[in-house]
Amino acid sequence: MQIYRSPVVTLIARPRFLEPAHLSVQWVGQASDGEKLAEFAGRVCYMSQHNPAKRSTAEYLENIKKQGHGSVIEHAVYVLLIEGVSRSCTHELVRHRAGFGYSQLSQRYVDESHAAFVMPPAVIGDPELEAAWEEQMRIAQDAYVAAVEKLMRRYEWVADKSHRRKMAREAARSVLPNGVETKIVASGNARAWRTMLELRCGEGAEQEIRRMAVAVLRVLQSEAPALFGDFEIYPAEDGAEAARVQYHKV
Ligand SMILES: Cc1cc2nc3c(=O)[nH]c(=O)nc-3n(C[C@H](O)[C@H](O)[C@H](O)COP(=O)(O)OP(=O)(O)OC[C@H]3O[C@@H](n4cnc5c(N)ncnc54)[C@H](O)[C@@H]3O)c2cc1C
């Protein structure tokens, strides 16, 4: 049985900025396409492509965040593949609606007989708790396998085998626990990611989604520091990482 003790977050798509020649910006400093796209959008609002204050992209976007002019950062969309997270974690993630799109592993189509499980942060490190938890996951997985077998027999009359499997799996999955591992592709614009990160990196967030949000933050900070650099990751009193943001809900 595969057990995840931390999430795996991979950036799978980023913005590609195609600067129109007739409105070119006098750029200062280096920036990623997503950051340039946001600056370009902001400069269209005031037709300030000549960059009168000679601001770098980082300085320009700092001011955008300070002013709360958040709509201009909605143009930069980042797509992440998130693995090694539990169904309960993604259930919380998909509550973030504005500016997000999701595609998640289907438990109706995918056989979960060999599914992995995600150990809750609260369990990690206590050998007794870990062993008891692993045992519960094993029991649940065995129950799932047995249920699929029985349901496949019950639905023998269904001629289409893939439909029969789907009917068996969609019922059998009800015995799988919240801790079963899932994979999700989440696309979000920079403003939406910031709102989600602010809520889920906080010390009040549930521990697993907080761990995931901090991992997401690291990926986005390295990709676009001018959009996400005002988040500060710190070790919280409970021993886990959390993050606070300088510019609240831009
Ligand atoms: C610590 C914590 C505990 C939680 N506990 C629970 C719980 O016990 N039960 C539960 O059901 N949920 C719970 N949630 C989820 C929470 O209620 C939100 O659903 C989730 O955080 C998504 O936030 P959001 O709606 O701001 O995000 P998004 O849907 O991404 O929206 C972003 C922002 O857009 C605006 N917006 C979006 N949709 C609308 C709309 N329809 N009308 C007006 N403005 C809109 C709002 O300003 C909103 O903040 C919890 C969240 C956290 C962080």
The ligand as a Tripos MOL2 file, in Angstrom:
@<TRIPOS>MOLECULE
LIG
   53    58     1     0     0
SMALL
NO_CHARGES

@<TRIPOS>ATOM
      1 C1        -10.5250   27.7580    8.1130 C.3       1 LIG1
      2 C2        -11.6740   27.4380    7.2160 C.ar      1 LIG1
      3 C3        -12.7240   26.7150    7.6970 C.ar      1 LIG1
      4 C4        -13.8240   26.4010    6.8780 C.ar      1 LIG1
      5 N1        -14.8640   25.6630    7.3670 N.ar      1 LIG1
      6 C5        -15.9230   25.3660    6.5790 C.ar      1 LIG1
      7 C6        -17.0300   24.6180    7.0670 C.ar      1 LIG1
      8 O1        -17.0570   24.2030    8.2090 O.2       1 LIG1
      9 N2        -18.0570   24.3480    6.2290 N.ar      1 LIG1
     10 C7        -18.0840   24.8080    4.9450 C.ar      1 LIG1
     11 O2        -19.0410   24.5530    4.2190 O.2       1 LIG1
     12 N3        -17.0360   25.5130    4.4430 N.ar      1 LIG1
     13 C8        -15.9650   25.8080    5.2240 C.ar      1 LIG1
     14 N4        -14.9250   26.5270    4.7120 N.ar      1 LIG1
     15 C9        -14.9620   26.9260    3.3020 C.3       1 LIG1
     16 C10       -15.3600   28.3910    3.1410 C.3       1 LIG1
     17 O3        -16.6700   28.6150    3.6120 O.3       1 LIG1
     18 C11       -15.2920   28.7990    1.6520 C.3       1 LIG1
     19 O4        -16.2220   28.0250    0.9280 O.3       1 LIG1
     20 C12       -13.9190   28.5640    1.0680 C.3       1 LIG1
     21 O5        -12.9130   29.0570    1.9200 O.3       1 LIG1
     22 C13       -13.8230   29.2620   -0.2850 C.3       1 LIG1
     23 O6        -13.7680   30.6420   -0.0380 O.3       1 LIG1
     24 P1        -14.4650   31.6920   -0.9720 P.3       1 LIG1
     25 O7        -15.9200   31.4480   -1.1220 O.co2     1 LIG1
     26 O8        -14.0020   33.0320   -0.4520 O.co2     1 LIG1
     27 O9        -13.6920   31.3620   -2.3500 O.3       1 LIG1
     28 P2        -14.1360   31.6040   -3.8420 P.3       1 LIG1
     29 O10       -15.3290   30.8220   -4.1860 O.co2     1 LIG1
     30 O11       -12.9050   31.3260   -4.6530 O.co2     1 LIG1
     31 O12       -14.4970   33.1110   -3.9110 O.3       1 LIG1
     32 C14       -13.4960   34.1310   -3.8270 C.3       1 LIG1
     33 C15       -14.1860   35.4260   -3.4650 C.3       1 LIG1
     34 O13       -15.0530   35.8020   -4.5280 O.3       1 LIG1
     35 C16       -16.2460   36.3720   -3.9870 C.3       1 LIG1
     36 N5        -17.3770   35.4950   -4.3010 N.ar      1 LIG1
     37 C17       -17.3160   34.2420   -4.8200 C.ar      1 LIG1
     38 N6        -18.5460   33.7410   -5.0190 N.ar      1 LIG1
     39 C18       -19.4020   34.6900   -4.6080 C.ar      1 LIG1
     40 C19       -20.7990   34.7420   -4.5480 C.ar      1 LIG1
     41 N7        -21.5750   33.7500   -4.9460 N.pl3     1 LIG1
     42 N8        -21.3530   35.8680   -4.0620 N.ar      1 LIG1
     43 C20       -20.6100   36.9070   -3.6590 C.ar      1 LIG1
     44 N9        -19.2580   36.9170   -3.6790 N.ar      1 LIG1
     45 C21       -18.6590   35.8160   -4.1510 C.ar      1 LIG1
     46 C22       -16.0430   36.4670   -2.4840 C.3       1 LIG1
     47 O14       -15.4480   37.7050   -2.1830 O.3       1 LIG1
     48 C23       -15.0600   35.3560   -2.2310 C.3       1 LIG1
     49 O15       -14.3110   35.5030   -1.0390 O.3       1 LIG1
     50 C24       -13.8240   26.8430    5.5230 C.ar      1 LIG1
     51 C25       -12.7470   27.5700    5.0420 C.ar      1 LIG1
     52 C26       -11.6710   27.8770    5.8600 C.ar      1 LIG1
     53 C27       -10.5020   28.6550    5.2900 C.3       1 LIG1
@<TRIPOS>BOND
     1     1     2 1
     2     2     3 ar
     3     2    52 ar
     4     3     4 ar
     5     4     5 ar
     6     4    50 ar
     7     5     6 ar
     8     6     7 ar
     9     6    13 1
    10     7     8 2
    11     7     9 ar
    12     9    10 ar
    13    10    11 2
    14    10    12 ar
    15    12    13 ar
    16    13    14 ar
    17    14    15 1
    18    14    50 ar
    19    15    16 1
    20    16    17 1
    21    16    18 1
    22    18    19 1
    23    18    20 1
    24    20    21 1
    25    20    22 1
    26    22    23 1
    27    23    24 1
    28    24    25 2
    29    24    26 1
    30    24    27 1
    31    27    28 1
    32    28    29 2
    33    28    30 1
    34    28    31 1
    35    31    32 1
    36    32    33 1
    37    33    34 1
    38    33    48 1
    39    34    35 1
    40    35    36 1
    41    35    46 1
    42    36    37 ar
    43    36    45 ar
    44    37    38 ar
    45    38    39 ar
    46    39    40 ar
    47    39    45 ar
    48    40    41 1
    49    40    42 ar
    50    42    43 ar
    51    43    44 ar
    52    44    45 ar
    53    46    47 1
    54    46    48 1
    55    48    49 1
    56    50    51 ar
    57    51    52 ar
    58    52    53 1
@<TRIPOS>SUBSTRUCTURE
     1 LIG1         1 GROUP 0 **** ****
